[in-house]
Amino acid sequence: MPMSHTVTIEFADGSIRDLPLGVTTGAALREAGYLSRADSSVIASLVNNDLTSLSYPLEVTATILPVTLDSTEGVRVYRRSLCFVLAIATSSVLPDAQMVIGHSIGDGYYYYFRNRDTLLDNELEQISARMHQLVEAELPIERRVMGYDEALEHFHKHGMTDTATLLEHRNQAKVAVYQCGEYIDISHGPLAPSTSLLRWFELRRYYNGFLLRYPSEHRPDTIMPFEDNPLLFSIYQEYRRWGEVLEIGSAGRLNRRTINGDIKQFIWIAEALHSKKIDAIADQIAQQRDRLRLITIAGPSSSGKTTFAKKLAIQLRVYGLHPISISLDDYFVPREQTPRDETGQYDFESLGAIDVELLNRHLVALFEGRKVQLPEFNFKTGRRETRDRHLRLHENEILVLEGIHGLNDALLPRIPERSKYRIYVSALTQLNIDDHTRISTTDNRLIRRLVRDHQFRGHSALDTLRMWPNVRHGENRNIFPYQNSADIAFNSALDYELGVLKSHAVRILLAVKPSHEVYHEATRLLTFLENFIEIPEKHVPETSILREFIGDSGFKY
């Protein structure tokens, strides 16, 4: 059978065209009328549900969907491309500076310099001006491949040591890179086809570094007013100091330690830092035992709240306090009274799903020394049941309430502020892929959840990936707006965890196929996990927060 010189392409509107073999997705979309010079909203494409750049060559029959700036995928491409252009501008203005990406702060990324303490105002202005020049020049950003040795030599020569270290533990003959002018960086996902699309950004001084601010997902052409998040930044700064103690800041350095065989000791130190922080929190609570009656613990999905609460309880007992746990789930209102979301489904994450009045009445009674009969919610029947569960607080006993609304003042309106101690649990990794590419806290939690849901809830990767956008929506509404009201924060991230989670996550992600609408998410996570060498889970202590997700924990859940 003669080889065809065309490929059959189906577009979003259902139209089908035969186009030349190897045509780029950008050219195909332009041929179908989706792209024009005046249209700057399309930044990438989905080819058979896989996210690709507009320069991706089409070699098989495919369905193509345009990816726009107001989509989750488009936002990722835009932000990654903006980081790429910032790196070009900084290397031009400050060629000897070792710029490192930190964590996200609001709608922006925090950057600092490894080899300098601060950044002068005029230097930041020069970098911003250079970025604007690159945008106005409408320079192409092109994906190409380099030979392994050529790429390794290039990154060493240009001082990109973390990228070179990352490559040292790979063995691909070809290395995908993106190039703009003379600047080359390794590919960690599709980029915009041109600098001309990246005109919305702001550079802002922040502590001893600066923020690269970008548009929100809902306003892709607007930089919103800056909202500081000092609690989140304090977590990151503390954890970064932990990274310096551990001498680990990037995936490549972690891999080197794994290969060298001293990962077990590294795990012990990482876990000891966790224990030290939990002990410090318990100490603070113990010092205020005369006034504190209630500890609330809140945090987003898969942040490790449950294990943290158990480990904190042990440390509190060291200080002579006896924590008593109350489940917020037992205070759900009857199913028929549960609020519904915009799709008409029950919204169990809404504060309205909790019987706030009953909860507060019980807490007030307990703090006054009276006995209460605790409810128990039956999730099968959707109603609270009365059981023989009576509680009265005794000397040195303190209540612990874990739940997503723990930082929301509206949950406990009748409880005096001075009686409460609020803890926010996050999973804010300080580990980067390399100097210019961060590890998303959201991705870290998603991989935790993929593994846990498969291990303990019977959910496939497909189930979890489909559910994740709704989980994120609930977090944005019910958790993140209240995080700065916490008295203290605990960071549950462990620098070694992705090496442990990898073997579990890869196995279940491979079950997601190109025909599934979330295939691009599965492939993105699989590509991300390729950056890590597997770490045997036998080295993980049974009391580690990581055991909440992989199993064999010393705690009962």
C-alpha atoms as one frame of an Amber mdcrd trajectory, in Angstrom:
protein
   0.000   0.000   0.000   1.583   3.331  -1.046   2.434   5.749   1.711  -0.010
   8.666   2.000   1.354  12.182   1.814  -1.620  13.653   3.647  -3.211  13.402
   7.091  -6.915  13.602   7.858  -7.715  16.258  10.461 -11.033  16.841  12.240
 -11.636  20.250  13.820 -13.793  21.444  16.724 -16.693  22.395  14.448 -16.823
  18.879  12.993 -15.223  19.812   9.665 -12.687  17.386   8.203  -9.738  18.218
   5.949  -6.896  16.324   4.314  -3.697  18.313   4.841  -0.044  17.710   3.891
   1.802  15.212   6.077   3.886  17.039   8.691   1.820  20.223   8.630   2.029
  22.017  11.986  -1.001  22.315  14.243  -0.741  26.101  13.934  -0.896  25.921
  10.146  -3.791  23.450  10.313  -5.769  25.712  12.656  -5.010  28.703  10.456
  -6.204  26.754   7.395  -9.480  26.038   9.214  -9.946  29.704  10.154  -9.094
  29.434  13.867  -5.999  31.632  13.702  -5.466  35.081  12.333  -2.886  37.792
  12.994  -5.507  39.717  14.977  -6.368  36.689  17.108  -3.931  36.268  20.012
  -6.142  34.056  22.179  -4.998  30.687  20.759  -1.694  29.717  22.359  -1.494
  25.925  21.922  -3.554  22.959  20.741  -4.948  19.611  21.817  -4.098  16.893
  19.310  -5.981  13.688  20.098  -6.381  15.045  23.639  -2.629  15.646  24.037
  -1.420  19.206  24.676   1.020  20.373  21.994   2.647  23.562  20.802   1.411
  25.187  17.591   4.640  24.052  15.913   3.821  20.369  16.471   3.961  18.390
  13.181   0.901  16.280  12.375   1.766  12.773  11.203  -1.381  10.732  12.015
  -5.128  11.132  11.698  -6.093  13.528  14.468  -8.730  15.663  16.092  -7.453
  19.174  16.836  -8.873  21.620  19.361  -7.484  25.140  19.846  -6.253  25.978
  23.366  -7.050  29.538  24.374  -5.706  31.832  27.076  -8.874  31.571  29.171
  -8.505  27.800  29.651  -6.580  25.960  32.355  -4.228  24.504  29.745  -3.762
  27.882  28.051  -2.942  29.524  31.365  -0.189  26.964  32.011   1.344  27.525
  28.571   1.193  31.314  28.999   2.856  31.294  32.412   5.551  28.828  31.351
   6.258  30.964  28.266   6.416  34.133  30.366   9.035  32.482  32.613  10.999
  31.607  29.465  11.005  35.227  28.272  11.955  36.459  31.770  14.970  34.123
  31.704  16.021  35.546  28.326  15.681  39.135  29.572  17.544  38.489  32.815
  20.419  36.703  31.084  20.738  39.783  28.864  20.596  42.428  31.631  22.407
  40.484  34.370  24.468  37.802  32.602  26.249  36.656  35.772  23.145  36.505
  38.017  21.876  33.077  39.066  18.121  33.623  39.026  15.983  30.970  40.715
  12.211  30.586  40.560  10.471  30.152  43.900   6.871  29.590  44.791   3.686
  31.225  43.532   2.392  34.218  45.476  -1.089  35.206  44.349  -1.067  35.640
  40.576   2.700  35.548  40.317   5.950  33.677  40.870   8.564  34.751  43.379
  12.133  34.912  42.068  15.396  35.417  43.913  19.100  35.272  43.090  21.351
  32.561  44.420  24.511  34.642  44.160  23.294  38.077  45.288  21.363  39.374
  48.290  19.123  41.858  46.565  18.085  43.442  43.284  18.415  47.147  42.522
  15.316  49.040  41.381  16.948  50.119  38.140  17.951  46.506  37.426  14.367
  45.331  37.747  13.265  48.177  35.482  15.863  47.116  32.911  14.679  43.516
  32.996  11.054  44.637  32.568  12.003  46.921  29.681  13.913  44.097  28.001
  10.900  41.789  28.323   8.697  44.403  26.656  11.263  44.733  23.862  11.174
  40.972  23.289   7.363  41.052  23.141   7.302  43.940  20.686   9.895  42.225
  18.498   7.448  39.329  17.932  10.233  36.772  18.028   9.405  33.143  17.225
   9.751  30.574  20.015  10.632  27.311  18.337  10.776  23.762  19.597  13.661
  21.658  18.342  15.819  18.775  19.497  19.504  18.600  20.392  21.757  15.605
  20.747  22.319  14.523  24.341  26.004  15.486  24.503  25.365  18.754  22.694
  22.596  19.700  25.143  24.656  18.759  28.191  27.592  20.813  26.959  25.349
  23.793  26.206  23.756  23.913  29.669  27.109  23.525  31.421  28.639  26.247
  29.246  25.829  28.706  30.018  25.857  28.138  33.786  22.536  26.238  33.846
  23.951  23.671  36.250  20.652  22.381  37.648  19.393  21.686  34.118  22.653
  19.915  33.300  22.385  17.860  36.496  18.837  16.897  35.520  20.102  15.633
  32.159  22.888  13.628  33.775  20.291  11.156  35.020  18.537  10.772  31.676
  19.584   8.759  28.649  17.506  10.072  25.739  19.504  10.429  22.525  17.463
  13.539  21.696  16.682  16.362  24.117  13.669  18.601  23.386  14.453  22.306
  23.822  12.881  25.657  23.015  14.875  28.394  21.322  14.267  32.127  20.938
  17.107  33.953  19.234  20.316  32.639  20.772  18.681  31.558  24.037  17.955
  27.859  24.566  16.250  26.111  27.488  15.075  22.551  28.023  11.439  21.779
  27.249   9.125  21.114  30.185   5.966  21.472  28.102   4.593  23.467  25.165
   5.392  27.186  24.889   3.704  30.005  23.007   4.704  30.226  19.321   5.845
  33.839  19.596   6.853  36.428  22.182   4.097  38.646  20.760   1.460  36.718
  22.734   3.090  37.493  26.093   2.286  41.168  26.531   0.457  40.934  29.879
   2.825  40.810  32.852   4.275  42.900  35.669   7.550  42.778  37.614   7.263
  43.866  41.248   9.829  44.079  44.043   9.123  41.572  46.817  11.345  41.030
  49.871  14.884  40.331  48.609  13.653  39.242  45.186  10.769  40.088  42.895
   7.466  38.792  41.558   6.692  37.949  37.963   2.976  38.685  37.934   0.630
  37.270  35.299  -3.099  37.527  34.464  -5.635  35.401  36.303  -7.311  32.529
  34.501 -10.610  34.428  34.414  -9.087  37.705  33.139  -6.383  36.618  30.654
  -5.681  40.180  29.497  -5.583  41.904  32.910  -3.047  42.094  35.730  -5.190
  42.227  38.848  -4.294  44.327  41.937  -1.654  42.658  44.088  -2.859  40.776
  47.170  -0.058  39.818  49.518   0.058  36.448  51.253   2.612  36.761  54.068
   1.679  33.428  55.663   2.316  31.505  52.458   5.590  33.326  51.910   6.745
  32.605  55.466   6.092  28.881  54.876   8.123  28.989  51.697  11.027  30.862
  53.301  11.171  28.419  56.200  11.051  25.425  53.897  13.687  26.924  51.642
  15.987  27.085  54.660  15.215  23.393  55.211  16.279  22.779  51.617  19.560
  24.525  52.319  20.060  22.319  55.380  19.410  19.249  53.227  21.514  20.645
  50.346  18.708  19.845  47.931  17.004  22.421  45.734  16.302  20.681  42.466
  15.185  17.349  41.042  18.639  16.709  39.595  20.315  17.094  42.982  17.754
  14.772  44.552  18.411  12.210  41.830  22.156  12.467  42.401  21.630  11.727
  46.087  19.400   8.772  45.239  21.994   7.343  42.859  24.791   7.864  45.397
  22.948   5.654  47.885  22.573   8.105  50.774  18.856   8.760  50.251  17.949
   6.891  53.436  19.834   9.372  55.605  18.313  12.230  53.609  14.827  10.879
  54.379  15.646  10.683  58.085  16.717  14.337  58.128  13.638  15.465  56.164
  11.360  13.604  58.576  13.258  15.003  61.576  12.630  18.548  60.310   8.906
  17.715  60.142   8.970  16.408  63.706  10.862  19.464  64.913   8.223  21.787
  63.434   5.335  19.777  64.901   7.014  19.854  68.300   7.399  23.652  68.018
   3.670  23.980  67.284   2.805  21.729  70.238   5.091  23.815  72.451   3.303
  27.029  71.433  -0.055  25.469  72.232   1.175  24.181  75.596   2.422  27.628
  76.569  -1.115  28.957  76.046  -2.957  26.061  77.674  -4.671  28.341  80.195
  -6.731  30.035  77.495  -6.834  27.599  74.553  -9.762  25.183  74.383  -9.916
  24.336  70.688  -7.442  23.592  67.880  -8.770  23.792  64.321  -6.825  22.259
  61.435  -7.577  23.131  57.818  -5.876  22.755  54.470  -6.510  21.771  50.851
  -7.019  18.246  49.557  -4.133  15.815  50.104  -2.135  18.249  52.203  -1.711
  15.589  54.904  -4.049  17.114  57.509  -5.097  13.776  59.001  -1.606  12.468
  59.705  -0.473  15.884  60.871  -3.317  15.919  63.410  -2.265  12.484  64.699
   1.387  13.466  64.998   0.466  16.725  66.713  -1.679  14.787  69.202   1.353
  12.717  70.209   3.475  15.817  70.764   0.724  17.487  72.789   0.698  14.496
  75.115   4.413  15.028  75.677   3.455  18.419  77.117   0.762  16.910  79.345
  -2.196  17.856  77.146  -4.823  15.330  76.086  -6.324  16.112  72.666  -9.902
  15.002  71.977 -10.880  14.843  68.300 -14.282  15.862  66.987 -15.229  15.102
  63.394 -16.801  17.969  61.487 -18.367  15.371  59.177 -20.694  14.278  61.991
 -22.276  17.736  61.917 -23.496  17.539  58.331 -27.095  18.656  57.919 -29.583
  16.040  56.636 -29.026  15.293  52.979 -32.169  17.082  51.789 -31.026  20.294
  53.518 -27.605  20.269  51.833 -27.066  23.266  49.505 -26.701  22.602  45.798
 -24.055  24.012  43.494 -24.537  25.759  40.166 -24.975  22.387  38.408 -27.702
  21.282  40.804 -25.516  18.726  42.616 -25.241  18.551  46.401 -22.436  20.859
  47.557 -20.957  19.008  50.517 -18.017  21.424  50.706 -20.243  24.438  51.326
 -20.358  25.809  54.870 -24.130  25.492  54.547 -23.689  21.706  54.558 -22.620
  21.971  58.219 -25.052  22.434  61.121 -23.096  25.401  62.491 -25.654  26.161
  65.195 -25.550  22.631  66.670 -21.746  22.503  66.521 -21.406  25.795  68.377
 -24.031  24.807  70.954 -22.107  21.623  71.722 -18.755  23.398  71.930 -20.061
  26.070  74.290 -21.544  23.377  76.528 -18.264  21.460  76.595 -16.266  24.569
  77.464 -18.697  25.248  80.321 -17.990  21.779  81.732 -21.265  20.174  80.669
 -21.717  16.783  79.025 -22.931  16.571  75.419 -24.162  13.705  73.288 -22.181
  13.783  70.049 -23.938  13.011  66.767 -22.751  10.524  64.168 -23.515  11.081
  60.520 -24.611   8.072  58.482 -23.419   8.677  54.939 -25.586   5.864  53.565
 -28.850   7.292  54.854 -27.723  10.924  54.654 -28.874  11.687  58.204 -27.382
  12.193  61.673 -27.932   9.422  64.157 -27.955   9.526  67.938 -25.476   7.098
  69.433 -24.178   6.502  72.909 -21.321   8.957  72.427 -21.119  11.310  75.369
 -18.288  13.734  76.007 -17.270  16.001  78.862 -13.944  17.858  78.911 -11.641
  17.245  81.849  -8.529  19.021  83.044  -5.733  19.255  80.440  -8.039  18.075
  77.656  -8.243  20.165  74.488 -10.534  19.715  71.493  -9.156  19.187  67.976
 -11.412  19.913  64.998 -10.166  19.016  61.524 -12.034  20.148  58.420 -11.913
  22.407  55.383 -13.754  25.261  57.141 -11.458  25.346  60.179 -10.088  28.817
  59.346 -13.452  30.386  58.514 -14.768  32.607  61.326 -18.322  31.792  60.248
 -17.854  28.189  61.398 -17.397  29.088  65.073 -19.154  32.419  65.692 -19.889
  31.646  69.381 -16.352  30.609  70.300 -14.116  33.454  71.569 -11.025  34.112
  69.475  -8.713  33.736  72.432  -9.942  30.159  72.941  -9.008  29.039  69.417
  -5.706  28.079  67.822  -5.908  27.752  64.042  -3.435  25.735  61.989  -3.139
  25.780  58.203  -1.586  22.691  56.597  -0.151  22.990  53.103   2.209  20.979
  50.885   4.456  23.743  49.609   7.523  22.153  48.064  10.694  24.221  47.731
  12.109  21.699  45.273  12.402  22.864  41.659  12.853  20.907  38.458  15.681
  23.329  37.652  16.419  27.009  38.296  13.732  28.221  35.881  11.037  25.573
  36.372   9.088  25.190  39.579   7.171  22.217  40.914   3.531  23.141  41.332
   2.132  22.577  44.810  -1.150  21.681  43.132   0.552  18.981  41.050   2.287
  17.647  44.141  -1.074  17.298  45.910  -2.742  15.849  42.809  -0.137  13.078
  42.582  -0.624  12.349  46.291  -4.369  12.138  45.740  -4.072   9.950  42.640
  -2.081   7.421  44.643  -4.286   7.583  47.762  -7.556   7.363  45.827  -6.300
   4.322  43.963  -4.883   2.661  47.076  -7.746   3.219  49.491 -10.861   4.442
  47.662 -10.951   2.271  44.580 -10.748   5.261  42.224  -8.908   5.072  38.936
  -6.641   7.855  37.707  -9.407   8.715  35.256 -11.879   9.193  38.139  -9.504
  11.414  40.114  -8.445  13.551  37.155 -12.068  14.143  36.204 -12.933  15.085
  39.770  -9.928  17.344  40.381 -11.287  20.588  38.810 -14.282  20.478  41.186
 -11.956  19.840  44.126  -9.889  22.871  43.120 -13.029  24.974  42.760 -14.041
  24.087  46.317 -10.574  24.908  47.656 -10.563  28.303  45.963 -13.915  29.085
  47.537 -13.689  27.504  50.988 -10.024  27.247  52.002  -7.575  29.585  50.279
  -9.454  32.836  51.078  -9.012  32.133  54.807  -5.437  30.838  54.965  -3.988
  34.107  56.275  -6.221  33.929  59.350  -4.252  30.935  60.672  -2.142  31.347
  63.805   0.540  29.118  62.335   1.161  27.046  59.240   2.679  23.614  58.755
   4.256  22.563  55.487   3.717  18.849  54.907   5.807  18.612  51.719   8.774
  16.248  51.746  11.556  16.831  49.239  11.924  13.131  48.528   8.248  12.227
  48.127   7.906  12.437  44.342  10.613   9.783  43.986   8.519   7.493  46.190
   5.160   8.349  44.650   6.456   7.908  41.102   6.176   4.118  40.875   2.577
   4.185  42.147   1.477   7.162  40.050   3.016   6.078  36.745   1.312   2.701
  36.894  -2.163   4.142  37.339  -1.689   7.115  34.980  -0.809   4.770  32.126
  -4.404   3.506  32.276  -5.615   6.866  30.897  -5.833   6.562  27.100  -5.815
   9.099  24.239  -9.586   8.700  23.856 -10.126  10.138  27.349 -10.687  13.891
  27.636  -8.166  14.158  30.505  -5.411  12.372  28.576  -3.403  15.597  28.306
  -3.357  15.829  32.113  -2.169  12.244  32.470   0.608  12.697  29.906   1.654
  16.006  31.494   2.027  14.334  34.885   3.839  11.337  33.383   6.298  13.672
  31.664   6.764  15.574  34.912   7.499  12.364  36.844  10.206  11.406  34.343
  12.367  14.006  36.102  12.634  11.805  39.212  14.476   8.587  39.916  12.377
   6.127  41.904  13.059   5.904  45.645  12.189   2.621  47.426   9.246   3.155
  49.743  10.790   0.791  52.298  12.865   3.772  53.458   9.755   5.792  54.394
   9.093   5.686  58.175   5.706   4.310  59.224   4.915   7.619  60.962   5.619
   9.719  57.857   2.851  11.881  56.444   3.660  10.223  53.111   2.301   6.925
  54.483  -1.185   8.479  54.467  -1.018   8.180  50.668   1.089   5.092  49.935
  -0.119   2.884  52.801   1.424   0.855  55.655   1.156   3.751  58.078   1.666
   3.223  61.777  -1.493   5.288  62.332  -5.075   4.119  61.924  -7.372   6.231
  59.748
